Amino acid sequence: MPVPYAELEARAMELARQLANNSTAATGLAKPMMHHGAKLSSDEFLEDEALATTFGTQTQDRKEGCGPSSRGGEARPVI
């Protein structure tokens, strides 16, 4: 979607903040996945995505992002 020139810097900074708050591992995987995925069938892409998701759930970024402090509180037992 085109961005009016007068809003360009503000929108670019907004996008930069969103990217900075993302998992660095997930962001790092996204670009090669898109480039490589363009050459794959839907089934092949979904297989690659499943592998990337599995990898992403094991990263320190994910562990920190899903911890109690990310929800604004202390850890509570599941049960």
Stockholm file with secondary structure:
# STOCKHOLM 1.0

chainA/1-79         MPVPYAELEARAMELARQLANNSTAATGLAKPMMHHGAKLSSDEFLEDEALATTFGTQTQDRKEGCGPSSRGGEARPVI
#=GR chainA/1-79 SS CCCCGGGHHHHHHHHHHHHHHSCHHHHHHHHHHHHHHTTSCHHHHHHHHHHHHHHHTTSHHHHHHTSGGGGTSCCCCCC
#=GC SS_cons        CCCCGGGHHHHHHHHHHHHHHSCHHHHHHHHHHHHHHTTSCHHHHHHHHHHHHHHHTTSHHHHHHTSGGGGTSCCCCCC
//
